[in-house]
């Protein structure tokens, strides 16, 4: 599990879970084991999380059942409606964590 800022810097990392474990299980375990070190979002701020996490205070996941991934928008129509607009912006911003892992793997 990794949390990064918009400058592609990891601010919290926990390793050791197999990729087959559900995101929410990892998240719950990390919060229980590292609660005192876990960097919860400050009031009024949010972590963008993927659809494996529920919406809760401080955590924003995309709308389910609505177009989400950036490639879905590249050759098709632009986002329509509030949910698609939100998901498009969410995907664009959440792409930072994907790029952060990409940069880390290159080192």
C-alpha positions as CSV (number, residue, x, y, z in Angstrom):
1,X,0.0,0.0,0.0
2,X,1.4,3.4,-0.9
3,X,0.3,7.0,-0.4
4,X,2.0,9.7,-2.3
5,X,1.7,13.4,-2.8
6,X,1.2,15.3,-6.1
7,X,5.0,15.7,-6.4
8,X,5.3,11.9,-6.8
9,X,6.8,11.5,-3.4
10,X,5.7,8.6,-1.3
11,X,4.6,9.7,2.2
12,X,3.6,6.3,3.5
13,X,4.4,2.7,2.3
14,X,3.6,-0.7,3.7
15,X,4.9,-3.8,1.8
16,X,4.4,-7.5,2.1
17,X,0.9,-8.1,1.0
18,X,0.2,-10.4,-2.0
19,X,-1.4,-8.7,-4.9
20,X,-4.4,-11.0,-4.6
21,X,-5.5,-9.5,-1.3
22,X,-8.4,-7.1,-1.5
23,X,-7.5,-3.5,-1.1
24,X,-9.9,-2.9,1.8
25,X,-8.4,-5.8,3.8
26,X,-4.9,-4.3,3.4
27,X,-6.2,-0.8,4.3
28,X,-8.0,-2.1,7.4
29,X,-5.0,-4.0,8.6
30,X,-2.6,-1.1,8.0
31,X,-4.9,1.3,9.9
32,X,-5.0,-1.2,12.8
33,X,-1.3,-1.9,12.9
34,X,0.1,1.5,12.0
35,X,-2.7,3.7,13.2
36,X,-0.4,6.0,15.1
37,X,1.8,6.5,12.0
38,X,-0.9,6.4,9.4
39,X,-1.1,9.8,7.7
40,X,-4.9,10.4,7.8
41,X,-6.0,13.2,5.5
42,X,-6.3,16.5,7.4
43,X,-9.8,17.9,7.8
44,X,-11.2,19.2,4.5
45,X,-8.7,17.2,2.5
46,X,-9.1,13.9,0.8
47,X,-7.2,10.9,-0.5
48,X,-8.3,9.7,-3.9
49,X,-8.8,6.0,-3.7
50,X,-9.7,3.4,-6.2
51,X,-13.0,1.6,-6.4
52,X,-11.9,-1.1,-4.0
53,X,-12.4,1.4,-1.2
54,X,-15.6,2.9,0.1
55,X,-16.3,6.6,0.2
56,X,-15.8,7.8,3.8
57,X,-14.7,11.0,5.4
58,X,-11.3,11.9,3.9
59,X,-11.4,9.3,1.1
60,X,-13.0,9.7,-2.3
61,X,-13.5,6.8,-4.6
62,X,-14.9,7.0,-8.1
63,X,-18.6,6.3,-9.1
64,X,-19.1,2.7,-9.8
65,X,-20.7,1.6,-13.0
66,X,-19.6,4.8,-14.7
67,X,-16.8,5.2,-17.3
68,X,-13.5,5.8,-15.3
69,X,-10.2,5.0,-16.9
70,X,-8.4,7.6,-19.0
71,X,-8.1,5.3,-22.1
72,X,-11.8,5.0,-22.2
73,X,-12.0,8.8,-23.0
74,X,-9.1,9.0,-25.5
75,X,-10.9,7.8,-28.6
76,X,-14.4,8.3,-27.5
77,X,-16.7,11.1,-26.5
78,X,-15.7,13.5,-23.8
79,X,-17.2,12.9,-20.3
80,X,-20.9,13.6,-20.1
81,X,-22.8,14.3,-16.9
82,X,-21.6,14.9,-13.3
83,X,-20.6,11.3,-12.6
84,X,-18.4,10.9,-15.7
85,X,-16.9,14.4,-15.2
86,X,-16.0,13.5,-11.6
87,X,-14.6,10.1,-12.6
88,X,-12.5,11.6,-15.4
89,X,-11.0,14.2,-13.0
90,X,-10.5,11.5,-10.3
91,X,-8.8,9.2,-12.8
92,X,-6.6,12.0,-14.1
93,X,-5.5,13.0,-10.5
94,X,-5.2,9.4,-9.2
95,X,-2.8,8.7,-12.1
96,X,-0.2,10.4,-9.9
97,X,0.1,7.2,-7.7
98,X,0.5,5.1,-10.8
99,X,3.3,7.4,-12.1
100,X,4.9,7.3,-8.7
101,X,5.1,3.5,-8.7
102,X,6.4,3.7,-12.3
103,X,9.2,6.1,-11.3
104,X,10.0,3.9,-8.3
105,X,10.3,0.7,-10.4
106,X,12.7,2.5,-12.8
107,X,15.2,3.1,-10.0
